[in-house]
């Protein structure tokens, strides 16, 4: 048994063109306390174990994905990624691989931990508010969501989040009995 940090992973898409600019790996984490009405992933809200994955195993998957699929970065979604206690350690390892990091969170900007601020490149922050649904921006969900840059890595790609620039959809297969669609 090791004392290595574990992450509660719901799904991994090794290569996606939907979850941010450039080719990316996307990791959806299990568990969210916010319970936003109209949440796009309500099945990821329960705080129950899904696939517990060690830091080294997850880092290995990401490194293999970088080499095999030539990804530019990793996107975290959920559930709520910031509930993963040692997410900053995973971010540090991803940065060491030369990859960028984008995080979707329902947390407001002031609730983003300092350790995450020092390791992520871009955070899309704020709870989903159905009454403020936003069809003018891609992937942000509601008008209150803020795009926060913690580095300039994606500064020239912020236009990616403009809805007019996209009409993409990906099918994600999760075993024999489960499929979900990702994108717009």
Secondary structure as UniProt FT lines:
FT   STRAND          6..16
FT   STRAND          24..29
FT   TURN            37..38
FT   TURN            40..41
FT   HELIX           42..44
FT   STRAND          51..54
FT   HELIX           55..69
FT   STRAND          73..78
FT   HELIX           81..83
FT   TURN            85..86
FT   HELIX           87..96
FT   TURN            97..98
FT   STRAND          100..105
FT   HELIX           109..111
FT   HELIX           114..117
FT   TURN            118..119
FT   STRAND          122..125
FT   HELIX           130..132
FT   TURN            143..144
FT   STRAND          146..149
FT   TURN            153..154
FT   HELIX           155..161
FT   HELIX           163..165
FT   STRAND          169..173
FT   STRAND          179..183
//
